[in-house]
Amino acid sequence: MEELNLIQKITVYALPVLFAITVHEAAHAYAAKRFGDPTAYIMGRMTLNPLKHIDPLGTILLPMIGMLLGGFIFGWAKPVPINFGNLKNPRVGMRWVSAAGPLANLIMAVVWTGLFKFAVSVPNYFSEPLALMSQAGIMINCSLLVLNMLPILPLDGGRIVESLLPPRLAWRYARTEAYGTWILLGMLMLGMLSWVLYPMVRLLYTLLLSVFFVH
């Protein structure tokens, strides 16, 4: 999409980004309620209304900077409030609540891949815009999936690791959460985040296309 100008890129990426972050957060909220914590539901976060999940910095500004600079598109939504102590089985519940967001991104990546195949298989006046938006949807959801599965707290991958560790190690690991956001921002500023994530994102992107376009 290098040939697109900034306004065109924003138009192409806006809907996939909003869907990606909204469904991701709503999935966390649904899983939390399913496993015993209604906090997010009570606070109105178990919804597909993107306005409930948008963070001005993480959802709008940083992705726009990424598009402008042509680098890795990095961002986040407002975290869904979860009281892990309310879960029926806190360790198992934490694992599934944390996995719900990345799983939602995987499902959305599959859906966007199907739309991309439809766009290129049935040429008409809206095929090119749909194809571009679908490519953006695949890439955004693959990126969010891989990013959130990094074993760094407070990311979902970090929560999953914490839920799998023995209690004593889990407690020590949980103490690293205070530094997790700074680690991620440092990796982003130094260009390390793209170096770590891009190969895995590209692999997942290629695998999805190969499954849908197999002859």
C-alpha positions as CSV (number, residue, x, y, z in Angstrom):
1,M,0.0,0.0,0.0
2,E,3.0,2.3,-0.4
3,E,1.4,4.1,-3.3
4,L,-1.5,5.3,-1.1
5,N,-1.3,8.8,0.4
6,L,-2.0,9.4,4.1
7,I,-5.7,10.2,3.7
8,Q,-6.2,7.1,1.6
9,K,-4.4,4.9,4.2
10,I,-6.5,6.3,7.0
11,T,-9.7,5.5,4.9
12,V,-8.5,2.0,4.3
13,Y,-7.3,1.3,7.8
14,A,-10.0,3.0,9.9
15,L,-12.7,0.3,9.8
16,P,-10.3,-2.6,10.3
17,V,-8.6,-0.9,13.2
18,L,-11.9,-0.1,14.9
19,F,-13.2,-3.6,14.4
20,A,-9.9,-5.2,15.6
21,I,-9.7,-3.3,18.9
22,T,-13.5,-3.3,19.6
23,V,-14.0,-7.0,19.1
24,H,-10.7,-7.8,21.0
25,E,-11.8,-5.9,24.1
26,A,-15.4,-7.1,23.9
27,A,-14.1,-10.7,23.8
28,H,-12.2,-10.1,27.0
29,A,-15.3,-8.7,28.6
30,Y,-17.5,-11.6,27.4
31,A,-15.0,-14.2,28.6
32,A,-14.6,-12.5,32.0
33,K,-18.4,-12.5,32.5
34,R,-18.5,-16.1,31.3
35,F,-15.9,-17.1,33.9
36,G,-17.5,-15.2,36.8
37,D,-16.4,-11.6,36.7
38,P,-19.2,-9.2,35.6
39,T,-17.1,-6.0,36.2
40,A,-16.7,-5.1,32.5
41,Y,-20.3,-6.0,31.7
42,I,-21.6,-3.7,34.5
43,M,-19.3,-0.9,33.3
44,G,-20.7,-1.2,29.8
45,R,-17.6,-2.6,28.2
46,M,-19.1,-5.8,26.9
47,T,-20.2,-4.0,23.7
48,L,-19.2,-3.6,20.1
49,N,-19.6,0.2,20.3
50,P,-16.0,1.4,19.5
51,L,-16.5,4.6,21.4
52,K,-16.4,2.6,24.6
53,H,-13.0,1.2,23.8
54,I,-11.1,3.9,22.0
55,D,-8.0,5.4,23.7
56,P,-7.0,8.7,21.9
57,L,-3.3,8.0,22.1
58,G,-3.2,4.2,21.6
59,T,-6.1,3.8,19.1
60,I,-5.7,7.0,17.0
61,L,-2.4,8.8,17.4
62,L,0.1,6.0,17.4
63,P,-1.4,4.0,14.5
64,M,-1.5,7.2,12.5
65,I,2.2,7.9,13.2
66,G,2.9,4.3,12.2
67,M,1.1,4.8,8.9
68,L,2.8,8.1,8.3
69,L,6.2,6.7,8.9
70,G,5.5,3.4,7.1
71,G,6.6,1.4,10.1
72,F,5.0,-1.2,12.4
73,I,1.5,-0.1,13.3
74,F,1.4,-0.1,17.1
75,G,-1.5,0.7,19.3
76,W,-3.9,-0.3,22.0
77,A,-7.4,0.3,23.3
78,K,-8.7,1.2,26.8
79,P,-8.1,-2.0,28.8
80,V,-11.2,-3.9,29.9
81,P,-11.5,-3.8,33.7
82,I,-11.2,-7.3,35.1
83,N,-11.2,-8.4,38.7
84,F,-9.4,-11.7,38.5
85,G,-10.4,-12.4,42.1
86,N,-14.0,-12.7,41.0
87,L,-13.4,-15.5,38.6
88,K,-14.7,-18.9,39.6
89,N,-11.2,-20.4,39.1
90,P,-8.8,-17.4,39.0
91,R,-5.9,-19.2,37.3
92,V,-7.9,-21.0,34.6
93,G,-10.2,-18.0,34.2
94,M,-7.2,-15.7,33.7
95,R,-5.9,-17.9,31.0
96,W,-9.1,-18.0,29.0
97,V,-10.0,-14.3,29.6
98,S,-6.5,-13.3,28.4
99,A,-6.7,-15.7,25.4
100,A,-10.1,-14.4,24.3
101,G,-8.8,-11.2,22.8
102,P,-6.1,-12.8,20.6
103,L,-8.5,-15.5,19.5
104,A,-11.0,-12.8,18.4
105,N,-8.2,-11.2,16.3
106,L,-7.4,-14.6,14.7
107,I,-11.1,-15.1,13.8
108,M,-11.2,-11.6,12.4
109,A,-8.1,-12.2,10.4
110,V,-9.7,-15.3,8.9
111,V,-12.9,-13.3,8.0
112,W,-10.9,-10.5,6.4
113,T,-8.9,-13.2,4.4
114,G,-12.2,-14.6,3.1
115,L,-13.3,-11.1,2.1
116,F,-10.0,-10.5,0.3
117,K,-10.5,-13.7,-1.7
118,F,-14.0,-12.6,-2.6
119,A,-12.7,-9.2,-3.7
120,V,-10.1,-10.6,-6.0
121,S,-12.4,-13.4,-7.3
122,V,-15.4,-11.2,-8.2
123,P,-14.0,-8.1,-9.9
124,N,-16.3,-5.1,-10.0
125,Y,-16.3,-1.4,-9.0
126,F,-15.9,-2.0,-5.2
127,S,-13.3,-4.9,-5.5
128,E,-10.2,-2.8,-5.2
129,P,-11.3,-0.8,-2.1
130,L,-12.5,-4.1,-0.5
131,A,-9.3,-5.8,-1.3
132,L,-7.2,-3.0,0.2
133,M,-9.3,-2.9,3.3
134,S,-9.2,-6.7,3.6
135,Q,-5.4,-6.7,3.4
136,A,-5.3,-4.0,6.1
137,G,-7.7,-6.1,8.2
138,I,-5.6,-9.2,7.9
139,M,-2.4,-7.3,8.7
140,I,-3.9,-5.4,11.7
141,N,-5.4,-8.5,13.3
142,C,-2.2,-10.5,12.7
143,S,-0.2,-7.7,14.3
144,L,-2.5,-7.4,17.3
145,L,-2.5,-11.2,17.8
146,V,1.2,-11.5,17.7
147,L,1.8,-8.4,19.8
148,N,-0.6,-9.4,22.5
149,M,0.8,-12.9,22.7
150,L,4.3,-11.6,23.7
151,P,5.1,-12.9,27.2
152,I,5.3,-9.5,28.7
153,L,2.9,-8.2,31.3
154,P,0.3,-6.6,31.1
155,L,-0.1,-8.1,27.6
156,D,-2.4,-11.1,27.2
157,G,0.6,-13.4,26.6
158,G,2.0,-12.3,29.9
159,R,-1.3,-13.1,31.7
160,I,-1.3,-16.5,30.1
161,V,2.3,-17.2,31.2
162,E,1.4,-16.0,34.7
163,S,-1.6,-18.4,34.9
164,L,0.6,-21.3,33.9
165,L,3.4,-20.7,36.3
166,P,3.5,-22.3,39.8
167,P,2.1,-19.8,42.4
168,R,5.4,-18.7,43.8
169,L,6.9,-18.1,40.4
170,A,3.7,-16.5,39.2
171,W,3.8,-14.0,42.1
172,R,7.4,-13.0,41.2
173,Y,6.5,-12.8,37.5
174,A,3.5,-10.6,38.3
175,R,5.8,-8.0,39.8
176,T,7.4,-7.3,36.4
177,E,4.1,-5.7,35.2
178,A,5.2,-2.3,36.5
179,Y,7.9,-2.3,33.9
180,G,6.0,-3.9,31.0
181,T,4.7,-0.8,29.3
182,W,8.1,0.9,29.5
183,I,9.7,-2.2,28.0
184,L,7.3,-2.1,25.1
185,L,7.7,1.6,24.5
186,G,11.5,1.2,24.7
187,M,11.4,-1.6,22.1
188,L,9.2,0.5,19.9
189,M,11.5,3.6,20.1
190,L,14.6,1.5,19.4
191,G,13.0,-0.3,16.4
192,M,13.2,-3.7,18.2
193,L,9.4,-4.2,18.3
194,S,9.2,-4.4,14.5
195,W,12.3,-6.6,14.4
196,V,10.7,-9.1,16.9
197,L,7.2,-9.0,15.6
198,Y,7.4,-8.6,11.8
199,P,8.6,-12.1,10.9
200,M,5.9,-13.7,12.9
201,V,3.2,-11.4,11.6
202,R,4.4,-11.9,8.0
203,L,4.4,-15.7,8.5
204,L,0.8,-15.7,9.9
205,Y,-0.3,-13.4,7.1
206,T,1.3,-15.7,4.5
207,L,-0.2,-18.8,6.1
208,L,-3.8,-17.4,6.0
209,L,-3.4,-16.4,2.3
210,S,-2.0,-19.8,1.4
211,V,-4.9,-21.6,3.1
212,F,-7.5,-19.5,1.3
213,F,-5.8,-19.4,-2.1
214,V,-4.6,-23.0,-2.3
215,H,-5.2,-24.5,-5.7
